[in-house]
Amino acid sequence: MRTIRALQSFNRVLVCTCPQPPSVRSWSVAQDKRFSSSSAERPIPGNSVLRHLTSKIKSTGPISVAEYMREVLTNPVTGYYVQNDMLGPDGDFITSPEISQIFGELLGIWCLSEWMGAGKPSHLQLVEFGPGRGSLISDVLRVFSQLSGALGGATVSVHLVEVSPKLSQIQAQCLSGDQSRVSASEDEPVYRQGTTAAGLPISWYRNLDDVPRGFSVYLAHEFFDALPIHKFQRTEKGWREVMVDVDPEEPDKLRFVIVPAPTLASTQLIQSDEKRQHVEVCPEGGVIVQRLANRIAGDGGAALIADYGHDGTKTDTFRGFKGHKLHDVLASPGSADLTADVDFSYLRKMAGAMVACMGPVSQRSFLKNMGIDTRLQVLLRNCADPSTRAQLIHGYDMLTNPAKMGERFQFFTMLNHIRLTGPEPKQPELGAKMAPVPRKAPAPLPVAGFSELGLS
Ligand code: SAH
C-alpha cells in the first residue's frame, strides 16, 4: 500500500529528538472534583484580570463560565494565551508534540496519507489550530521534506490559526527563523506571513474564516479544550446555568452560583435526550466544527482533532493548571491555564451529515495503528547515545501508556464522504448508443490511525 511504503522509507531516516519535559497536565486530574471553587489560595494582590472581572460582575451581574474563560484566556490585552508561553517544563503544562518528535512525525504521515486517499490533489493546505510552540507542525513539515518524492509535483502551503501574538512569534521563529513579517495593520486577516525553512508559504490568522478555501488537512491538538464552555446543572425546576459571581463575603474572591431562572444558553444548548445531571457545552467548538465540515464537504480534505475528551459521558471536567499542578479555576484568574474535556459526541452532532466522522479512538490505539512501535524501533536502532535512547523510550511510554496519556487522549476525524465511498461511477452520457463498461474503481485507502495499517 502506498501509505505503508511512504512510512517504510521514512522509517529509514533518523532525526534528532527534543529534550524531555517533566509532566503532563492530564495526569493528576481528580475525576470527582466538584465544580465549586474550593482552593484556599488567595488572589494575587493587584491582579488586574480579577479586578476587571469583579467590577464587571458587580455592575451587570454574574457572568457565564464561557465568558469567564474567554476573558481569562483570550482577552486581547490580559489573556493568559495572549501573554504567556505556557508550554514546556518551565510553563504550566506539556503536550504530546513537546514530549516526543514521533508524535508529530506520525501526524505528518497521517496528513500525507489523507492527501493520497483523496487522489493527490495538486495543492495541499496544511492548517493547524492553536499551534502552541510550533513543534507539531514543524515535525509534520520535516516528514513532508523527507518524503517530498511522494508528493510528486503537488504544492503545499501552511496556515496557522492562532490567537496569541506571543505564541505566533515563537511559532514563526521555530518554523521560518526570521523569514516572517507582521502585517502593518491590526485589522489584516493575515497578521503574519513568511516562508518555512523548506521554502513553503506560511500565514497566520486569528479565525478559520480568514483561511483561504481549498483542499486542506486540518489539525487541532489540544485546541478545542481551550475553547469556552457553558456549564449547566439539572435541578428540580429543569436545567439551570452555572455562572461566576463575586463572593459576597469576600469581595476579592469569585465563586460559582446556579442562576435561578433559565438563561438563553440553558434553553438553547442542552440536547433534548440529555441524561446527565451536570453538562458542559462548548458552542464555539460546535461552530468551528460546523465550518470545518462545510469546508471539507465543499473543498475536500480532512480534519484530525486530538484532545482529552469523552463521548458524551463526563460531567464536570473544568479545571486549571499552573506549574504542572491542578489549580483552582477561580483563583488568580489569568495566572493559570483553564481547560475542559472535549465532548466528541457533541462535535459529531454539530458536524452533522455533511462529512463522515470516525472516532474517537484512544491515543494509544491511534498511534499504534500509525506504526509507533515500528518507528520507535527504527529510531532506537539508529541511535547509540544512551540518554537519547532513554528519552525516546520515555516519550513512547508517556504517549501510549494507558495510565498516562494513552487512554485519556482521543482522536477524532472528519472526512469528505468520497474519501470512504470512492468517487461515484461515471454515468453514460445522454444519447450515447452504448453504455461504457464501468471500470472497477480501486477500493479507497483505509483511514490511517483509525484502522490498523498492518506495518511490520
Ligand atoms: N497545539 C499545541 C498548543 C496547545 S495550547 C500543542 O499541542 O502543543 C492551545 C493553543 O491554542 C495555543 O497556541 C493558544 O494560543 C491557542 N488558542 C487558544 N484559544 C484560541 C482561539 N480562540 N483561537 C485561536 N487559537 C487559540
Residues whose N, C-alpha, C, O or C-beta is under 5 A from the ligand:
A	BS01	SAH	Y81 T95 P97 F129 G130 P131 G132 V161 E162 V163 S164 L167 R206 H221 E222 F223 A226
